[in-house]
């Protein structure tokens, strides 16, 4: 028996305890986690500092270091996120619908946990807490495999949470953090069909595709975010500047940040200098089409299909001037990742066309794509943003971590 299989056995043994736990007990465990995070902030920051030091030595970008960093405020925010989950309704046992058949069989369609969830993710150690808390509240056991860049942070957070849940009478193994950073361990986890019910990758496009192509466990795709803002010819340009700037620079390393900007030809000459001026505060690098270069000059580098298809996760953006809303939609259909897309416009006709024809989990009119987030949607923390169409799509909250069980009651019926 290898290390990964032992994790699976541990999780399967713990699964019945968390699946059948009362809402009161689960909330008690979450409260213990929240308190333990705050009380152990100094230890968490010290372990995170080891990861940050290694990141700097390895030349990690400033934006990616920001994803990795934990400070007192972020730890408090993580604890607050756990507290918010306590306040949400427990989906487990909820009767979605019930009916009685002509033969008097009483059938209830109910929500039950998925079972054992495996999560493979990169950089952001807050995912360790968010995912554990959501899985706990929804009655699932979880095995978390973070990236090597956050190994010290993740192990520390995992141990703190395991002790917290154990203190209220739940098995520690409902939360397990993989302490190996080897590729072999990751591959073994992706093939742990006997123990894992579902696998959720969260991170770069490369990570997600590697999991999709390698895993034999069912996968929910999340996170790849080549998101666009299209500025229509009727747009309020000051509003557009705010939306584009927020989407690109407020936190460029996250999946709901924008990577490409499409601008209608009739407002490009006025709008592009406005957004370029705003971008100067963050020294945003611009790739652009020939028309963009004509307007903004030689500071813009020529964009190719590679730039239009890329999730930069940095202070970099690809720009294209388009003839119409239809060309913008065609561009998004070619290069988008079905995450979040936005149109800035005063035209109701174009807004409706954009929302109907753009295929994404979240389609915005006159608002930043940065709102595609479990907390912003009112779900509390999220397990990720699903970009697929089966079972779950968009921010994955508690309901998305459950499946269906039919409960049937009779009085001797036979067929």
HELIX and SHEET records of a PDB file:
HELIX    1   1 UNK A    3  UNK A   19  1                                  17    
HELIX    2   2 UNK A   23  UNK A   39  1                                  17    
HELIX    3   3 UNK A   41  UNK A   57  1                                  17    
HELIX    4   4 UNK A   62  UNK A   68  1                                   7    
HELIX    5   5 UNK A   72  UNK A   87  1                                  16    
HELIX    6   6 UNK A  126  UNK A  137  1                                  12    
HELIX    7   7 UNK A  148  UNK A  150  5                                   3    
HELIX    8   8 UNK A  151  UNK A  167  1                                  17    
HELIX    9   9 UNK A  172  UNK A  174  5                                   3    
HELIX   10  10 UNK A  183  UNK A  190  1                                   8    
HELIX   11  11 UNK A  205  UNK A  214  1                                  10    
HELIX   12  12 UNK A  237  UNK A  249  1                                  13    
HELIX   13  13 UNK A  265  UNK A  279  1                                  15    
HELIX   14  14 UNK A  280  UNK A  282  5                                   3    
HELIX   15  15 UNK A  290  UNK A  296  1                                   7    
HELIX   16  16 UNK A  305  UNK A  308  1                                   4    
HELIX   17  17 UNK A  325  UNK A  335  1                                  11    
HELIX   18  18 UNK A  348  UNK A  357  1                                  10    
HELIX   19  19 UNK A  369  UNK A  371  5                                   3    
HELIX   20  20 UNK A  399  UNK A  401  5                                   3    
SHEET    1   A 3 UNK A  95  UNK A 100  0                                        
SHEET    2   A 3 UNK A 106  UNK A 113 -1                                        
SHEET    3   A 3 UNK A 402  UNK A 409 -1                                        
SHEET    1   B 5 UNK A 175  UNK A 177  0                                        
SHEET    2   B 5 UNK A 141  UNK A 145  1                                        
SHEET    3   B 5 UNK A 116  UNK A 121  1                                        
SHEET    4   B 5 UNK A 198  UNK A 202  1                                        
SHEET    5   B 5 UNK A 219  UNK A 220  1                                        
SHEET    1   C 7 UNK A 301  UNK A 302  0                                        
SHEET    2   C 7 UNK A 285  UNK A 288  1                                        
SHEET    3   C 7 UNK A 316  UNK A 322  1                                        
SHEET    4   C 7 UNK A 258  UNK A 264  1                                        
SHEET    5   C 7 UNK A 227  UNK A 231  1                                        
SHEET    6   C 7 UNK A 340  UNK A 344  1                                        
SHEET    7   C 7 UNK A 362  UNK A 365  1                                        
SHEET    1   D 2 UNK A 385  UNK A 386  0                                        
SHEET    2   D 2 UNK A 394  UNK A 395 -1                                        
END                                                                             
